[in-house]
Amino acid sequence: MNAPAKTEDFAIKIPDGVYAETVLSVEHYTDHLFRFRMTRPAGFRFRSGEFAMIGLMVGEKPIYRAYSIASPAWDEELEFFSIKVPDGPLTSHLQAIKPGDTVLMRKKPTGTLVLDALTPGRRLYMFSTGTGIAPFASLIRDPDTYEKFEEVILTHTCRDVAELKYGFDLVDEIRNHEFLNEIVGDKLKHYATVTREDYPFQGRITTLIENGKLFADLGVPALDPEIDRGMICGSSAMLKDTKELLEKAGLTEGANNKPAEFVIERAFVG
Ligand SMILES: Cc1cc2nc3c(=O)[nH]c(=O)nc-3n(C[C@H](O)[C@H](O)[C@H](O)COP(=O)(O)OP(=O)(O)OC[C@H]3O[C@@H](n4cnc5c(N)ncnc54)[C@H](O)[C@@H]3O)c2cc1C
């Protein structure tokens, strides 16, 4: 494994349209998951929920992958929540980064998991599996989300309990944050489930929507297109199944140029 490069190692090679940022902190959650924070370029603007292409110089060549920006638009730093794919072209190197290392980022963020792509509603569901929680880590820390919605429900489903920790840390961070805690109040509900271990809340989110347990556990009525809005981020199969359930409930899919009742984004290609 090559050690990630420092900026001075390749300063003259950084291509146009790319920022070279400094890693500030790294936290490993499991053998498969970690988060890191890095400096935010002065001119870099994005909407909470968007993704950017981030990369590393591996040998002479940069390798880029799409990454949801997990920090909110107001944050002075950038945060990412990452998988570690064994032998993954990017993450086999990215998982070794340390404070002081350089991470590349292409200048133009994009994405559909943005508040602008939804029509007004009262309750916003964010359905995520695995690293699909990343765009919602941004949105649940953005005051705009709570200005637009009376209730925000973040669901996060993983195989094992240890994989849920990032989500619990996020909610704790909000609770301990002077201003955010006041803005969020009791509007945010975090619903975490696992599929492969004993845990009070178990099962795929699609099963829990279908059998109504999600709504019973949360004490909310079933999905209603007049009131509810949705954002989905997970594997291709999870997106397809969840999308079908939302459509069955009468919600229609929106996009940046055509806001509607729910939006989706793949958490990875595969
Ligand atoms: C819009 C978008 C946003 C993304 N945001 C994130 C993010 O915030 N965090 C993140 O870790 N990844 C994210 N990804 C996936 C990311 O782009 C890379 O695929 C991932 O970093 C692995 O890169 P790699 O080069 O090591 O392996 P790759 O060659 O890219 O992937 C190898 C295989 O690993 C599996 N895989 C890849 N990523 C994941 C994942 N996140 N969860 C489970 N299995 C995976 C897939 O089966 C894939 O075929 C996103 C992808 C897209 C399309």
PDBQT file of the ligand as one rigid body, heavy atoms in Angstrom, charges set to zero:
ROOT
HETATM    1  C1  LIG A 301     -23.269   9.531  -5.755  1.00  0.00    +0.000 C 
HETATM    2  C2  LIG A 301     -22.320   8.662  -4.964  1.00  0.00    +0.000 A 
HETATM    3  C3  LIG A 301     -21.972   9.038  -3.669  1.00  0.00    +0.000 A 
HETATM    4  C4  LIG A 301     -21.111   8.230  -2.908  1.00  0.00    +0.000 A 
HETATM    5  N1  LIG A 301     -20.811   8.596  -1.633  1.00  0.00    +0.000 NA
HETATM    6  C5  LIG A 301     -20.029   7.774  -0.858  1.00  0.00    +0.000 A 
HETATM    7  C6  LIG A 301     -19.760   8.097   0.505  1.00  0.00    +0.000 A 
HETATM    8  O1  LIG A 301     -20.203   9.124   1.042  1.00  0.00    +0.000 OA
HETATM    9  N2  LIG A 301     -19.006   7.234   1.217  1.00  0.00    +0.000 N 
HETATM   10  C7  LIG A 301     -18.488   6.085   0.662  1.00  0.00    +0.000 A 
HETATM   11  O2  LIG A 301     -17.801   5.326   1.357  1.00  0.00    +0.000 OA
HETATM   12  N3  LIG A 301     -18.717   5.778  -0.628  1.00  0.00    +0.000 NA
HETATM   13  C8  LIG A 301     -19.460   6.595  -1.391  1.00  0.00    +0.000 A 
HETATM   14  N4  LIG A 301     -19.684   6.283  -2.716  1.00  0.00    +0.000 N 
HETATM   15  C9  LIG A 301     -18.946   5.126  -3.278  1.00  0.00    +0.000 C 
HETATM   16  C10 LIG A 301     -17.549   5.607  -3.690  1.00  0.00    +0.000 C 
HETATM   17  O3  LIG A 301     -17.683   6.393  -4.868  1.00  0.00    +0.000 OA
HETATM   18  C11 LIG A 301     -16.574   4.436  -3.951  1.00  0.00    +0.000 C 
HETATM   19  O4  LIG A 301     -17.196   3.417  -4.668  1.00  0.00    +0.000 OA
HETATM   20  C12 LIG A 301     -15.994   3.879  -2.670  1.00  0.00    +0.000 C 
HETATM   21  O5  LIG A 301     -15.253   4.890  -2.020  1.00  0.00    +0.000 OA
HETATM   22  C13 LIG A 301     -15.053   2.695  -2.915  1.00  0.00    +0.000 C 
HETATM   23  O6  LIG A 301     -14.038   3.105  -3.781  1.00  0.00    +0.000 OA
HETATM   24  P1  LIG A 301     -12.922   2.097  -4.242  1.00  0.00    +0.000 P 
HETATM   25  O7  LIG A 301     -12.180   2.716  -5.374  1.00  0.00    +0.000 OA
HETATM   26  O8  LIG A 301     -12.096   1.676  -3.068  1.00  0.00    +0.000 OA
HETATM   27  O9  LIG A 301     -13.713   0.810  -4.752  1.00  0.00    +0.000 OA
HETATM   28  P2  LIG A 301     -14.743   0.762  -5.992  1.00  0.00    +0.000 P 
HETATM   29  O10 LIG A 301     -14.054   0.087  -7.140  1.00  0.00    +0.000 OA
HETATM   30  O11 LIG A 301     -15.336   2.097  -6.248  1.00  0.00    +0.000 OA
HETATM   31  O12 LIG A 301     -15.856  -0.183  -5.406  1.00  0.00    +0.000 OA
HETATM   32  C14 LIG A 301     -15.678  -1.594  -5.365  1.00  0.00    +0.000 C 
HETATM   33  C15 LIG A 301     -16.980  -2.254  -4.917  1.00  0.00    +0.000 C 
HETATM   34  O13 LIG A 301     -17.158  -2.003  -3.526  1.00  0.00    +0.000 OA
HETATM   35  C16 LIG A 301     -18.516  -1.851  -3.219  1.00  0.00    +0.000 C 
HETATM   36  N5  LIG A 301     -18.725  -0.500  -2.617  1.00  0.00    +0.000 N 
HETATM   37  C17 LIG A 301     -18.204   0.680  -3.039  1.00  0.00    +0.000 A 
HETATM   38  N6  LIG A 301     -18.595   1.681  -2.244  1.00  0.00    +0.000 NA
HETATM   39  C18 LIG A 301     -19.369   1.141  -1.283  1.00  0.00    +0.000 A 
HETATM   40  C19 LIG A 301     -20.070   1.687  -0.185  1.00  0.00    +0.000 A 
HETATM   41  N7  LIG A 301     -20.015   3.016   0.092  1.00  0.00    +0.000 N 
HETATM   42  N8  LIG A 301     -20.768   0.855   0.594  1.00  0.00    +0.000 NA
HETATM   43  C20 LIG A 301     -20.809  -0.497   0.316  1.00  0.00    +0.000 A 
HETATM   44  N9  LIG A 301     -20.171  -1.064  -0.720  1.00  0.00    +0.000 NA
HETATM   45  C21 LIG A 301     -19.448  -0.256  -1.507  1.00  0.00    +0.000 A 
HETATM   46  C22 LIG A 301     -19.280  -1.999  -4.532  1.00  0.00    +0.000 C 
HETATM   47  O14 LIG A 301     -19.732  -3.319  -4.660  1.00  0.00    +0.000 OA
HETATM   48  C23 LIG A 301     -18.259  -1.696  -5.581  1.00  0.00    +0.000 C 
HETATM   49  O15 LIG A 301     -18.530  -2.347  -6.791  1.00  0.00    +0.000 OA
HETATM   50  C24 LIG A 301     -20.548   7.059  -3.480  1.00  0.00    +0.000 A 
HETATM   51  C25 LIG A 301     -20.886   6.701  -4.810  1.00  0.00    +0.000 A 
HETATM   52  C26 LIG A 301     -21.779   7.465  -5.531  1.00  0.00    +0.000 A 
HETATM   53  C27 LIG A 301     -22.136   7.041  -6.919  1.00  0.00    +0.000 C 
ENDROOT
TORSDOF 0
